[in-house]
Amino acid sequence: MSPADAYNLCCQYHGKRVKITDSSGQVHVGEITRVDRRQVWILPDRRYRGYGLGFWGFGGSGFGYGIALGAILGIALAPIIFF
């Protein structure tokens, strides 16, 4: 997926729960909290190795953690339950 396509999808899914697969094969599940031209930030879902309710991002910003748009292979809306 090109960074421009990833940016457009992330903007479209902003505020929604998503499943993101990056170029290293890691799967990230959480809510998109912020998007810019270089990164997308997600607030991790605790059930999928996230940091839980006590984690408010680096430096207390509340954005979660960032994923480089160029490293994203796929983005999908995440249903309430994964199998």
Residue pairs with C-beta under 8 A, 6 or more apart in sequence:
1 9
1 72
1 73
1 74
1 75
3 69
3 70
3 72
6 40
6 69
6 70
6 72
6 75
7 35
7 37
7 40
7 69
9 75
10 32
10 35
10 40
10 69
10 75
11 35
13 32
13 75
13 77
14 32
14 35
15 31
15 32
15 33
16 31
16 32
16 77
17 29
17 30
17 31
17 45
17 77
17 78
18 29
18 30
18 31
18 32
18 42
18 75
18 76
18 77
18 78
19 27
19 28
19 29
19 75
19 76
19 77
19 78
19 82
20 27
20 28
20 29
20 40
20 42
20 67
20 72
20 74
20 75
21 27
21 28
21 72
21 73
21 74
21 75
22 28
22 67
22 71
22 72
22 73
23 71
23 72
23 73
24 71
27 48
28 42
28 44
28 48
28 67
29 42
29 44
29 45
29 47
29 48
29 50
29 78
29 82
30 42
30 43
30 44
30 45
30 48
30 50
30 64
31 42
31 43
31 45
31 64
32 40
32 41
32 42
33 41
33 42
33 43
33 62
33 63
33 64
34 40
34 41
34 63
35 41
37 69
38 68
38 69
39 66
39 67
39 68
39 69
40 66
40 67
40 69
40 72
41 57
41 63
41 64
41 65
41 66
41 67
42 64
42 65
42 67
43 50
43 57
43 62
43 63
43 64
44 50
44 51
44 52
44 55
44 64
44 65
45 78
46 52
46 53
48 82
55 64
56 62
57 63
57 64
57 65
58 65
